Amino acid sequence: MKGQMKKAAAFVMAFALCIGLGMDAGAVTIDEAEKKADQLEEEKQAAEEEKANLTAQLNQIISDMNETEKKLSEKEAEIEAAENELVQAKIDEDNQYQSMKKRIKFMYEGGNAQFLEILMESKSIGDLLNKAEYVSLLSAYDRDMLTEFQNTVKEVEEKEAALQEEYADLNELQDQLAAQQTEVQQLVNSKEAQIAEIQDEIQANSETLEKLKEEAEKAKRLREEQAKAAQAAQAAQSGSGVSAPASGGTVVSGSGYFTHPCPGMTYQSSYFGEVRSFDPTPHKGNDYAAPTGTPTYAAAAGTVIQAGWSNSAGNWVVINHGNGLVTKYMHHSSICVSSGQYVEKGQQIGYVGSTGQSTGPHLHFQVELNGVAVSPDSYM
Ligand SMILES: [Zn+2]
């Protein structure tokens, strides 16, 4: 893996981790916040329905109270009428009694003194009529008149008492309705408070959700920018030939003793043993044409015994694998290993270039066994 890409990937991963932790710290994810929003809306709707029921109850109670109030004022009018009637009846009774007393006194003057005395001492008709032994002394007319007046008073009194009782009942009903109204009004109030609380929660949750979505969007943009930057870095590396130090990791292809030293090649431009027009001696290695900056790798593990400049090989690297086996890598734009360094199989050693005697960017890969060039293909 290329160093910069690796670094970029590590950064993206670290960033993703940070975002992940940030979301955990809030203990809410977008999914959870959305689920909560639905739940709160349901709760609010249920509370609104309950409130509507209570309000209907309250309206019924208020309507009952209005009706009772109307009945009460009707009853008050009836009671007032009865009171006036009673007063009038009492006046009539008393008038009758007084005129009767005058008439009897005149009639019996000089007669039964005891009867007259009792008559004068009687405070009311009732009082007089209770004195039964004297009632027979009254004329039938007086008796009937007195009884009639007395009955009228009694009737009106009873009527008023009944009205008063009805009035008291209505008052009691009104008190009950008022108590119910208070109770239901309190329920409506607490339901309204509950709805307001849910509404606050909905608001807070919606703000959280918006923030989470913003954070997620920001994280997504950053990831995209990082990926773009990593791509640009990779393109710059393979395009410009600028040297960058290899930072660990190996690139191994195939199952042979050697891995391909330039897997990023465009094509193989020359073969071991090939006799070319401009060179009388057979070609000592394989040429891999590749864009400047394409990484080159150690074919096998070994010790770098040469890493530097040569007029013919340009920037070159020589690796000793032991047992008489040596590999040579030529024409690099830059190299990223140094003499004496141990390299792993597939470890990057440099970047393709066209330094030294070269007609275009390529890697010259040469294999020698005991100092004699051999075909690299037999090791790959
Ligand atoms: Zn060559």
Boltz pocket constraint, residues with backbone or C-beta under 6 A from the ligand:
constraints:
  - pocket:
      binder: B
      contacts: [[A, 270], [A, 283], [A, 285], [A, 286], [A, 287], [A, 363], [A, 364], [A, 365]]
      max_distance: 6.0
